[in-house]
Amino acid sequence: MDIRIGFGFDSHAFEPGVPLRIGGLTLHHPEGLAGHSDGDVLLHAITDALLGAVAAGDIGSFFPPGDPRWKDADSAIFLNLALEELQNAGYRIVNVDTTLILAAPKIGPVAGEMRARVADLLGVDIDQIGIKAKTPEGLNLDHIAQCHAVALVERVPEPDELKSMSAVIENQRQLEDVVEDLLSSVHGVPKKRAIAPVYDTEDIT
Ligand code: MG
């Protein structure tokens, strides 16, 4: 099995008068998270975890904070970019797990809805998404929301046909046989089998 893992982290400060966006949801809270985009700390951490899993850089390299195009942008855009990079690299999500660290609001009551939303954005099942939350005990960081995320990804299997053909072709001679068979069946060209050596040269010491 060809699997890889990615890790992502993000943090944003709370700011009055800004809608609070976490996990693609708007939560009822007097403050939101300040940021050039919508400040969705959870989606940013997942985006970096996915990009990291295929060594495709980080969110800032694709979406520089100073670029006016991403002002107040929906962070689902960033997630889509990470999904494209994942697909281009030939991988798909096995599961994503996250931990939010924030003093308020309580995430527990909305965690189910948030998991469903993130699963929808990533095109996976809800049981492939973990969202956990804790308060920043002893950190003196009640004015900040942080998020850690890990993503496990696996290589997308080749189509069955290609897989069986590549399993058959193990050396140059077998490749020639396959090509000759194809030529023979398509163009009626007679097969010209090379005479195989009667011994295995690799066994001569
Ligand atoms: Mg961020």
Residues whose N, C-alpha, C, O or C-beta is under 5 A from the ligand:
A	BS01	MG	D10 S11 H44
